[in-house]
Amino acid sequence: MASGQHSPVHPAAAGLGPQRAADLVDRLVASVRAGDDAAIQRHLVRLAEIADIETLLMLRRRLITDVRA
């Protein structure tokens, strides 16, 4: 990879696995539904540490479909 370019996948996300990412997204969406600001903050901090683009897109889809419904 050329200097100055970034990998599209967060380095810490490599060990996350799709099921663990989905579980984190589930917990975050449930916290948003419940209006639990403290839990939302905790989950967002964790997500920022490990999320890759697929996980972020999954979260976006879930928030659009589940919370708005």
URCORMO-V267574 format. One record per residue. N is the residue number from 0. OMEGA is omega in whole degrees, 0 to 359 (* if undefined). Layout:
[[N/OMEGA] [N/OMEGA]]
This chain:
[[0/183] [1/179] [2/179] [3/178] [4/181] [5/174] [6/179] [7/180] [8/179] [9/183] [10/181] [11/183] [12/184] [13/181] [14/184] [15/182] [16/185] [17/181] [18/178] [19/177] [20/179] [21/178] [22/179] [23/178] [24/178] [25/181] [26/180] [27/179] [28/178] [29/179] [30/177] [31/178] [32/183] [33/182] [34/182] [35/185] [36/181] [37/179] [38/178] [39/180] [40/179] [41/182] [42/178] [43/177] [44/179] [45/180] [46/179] [47/180] [48/191] [49/190] [50/170] [51/184] [52/180] [53/179] [54/179] [55/177] [56/176] [57/179] [58/180] [59/180] [60/181] [61/180] [62/179] [63/186] [64/187] [65/186] [66/181] [67/184] [68/*]]
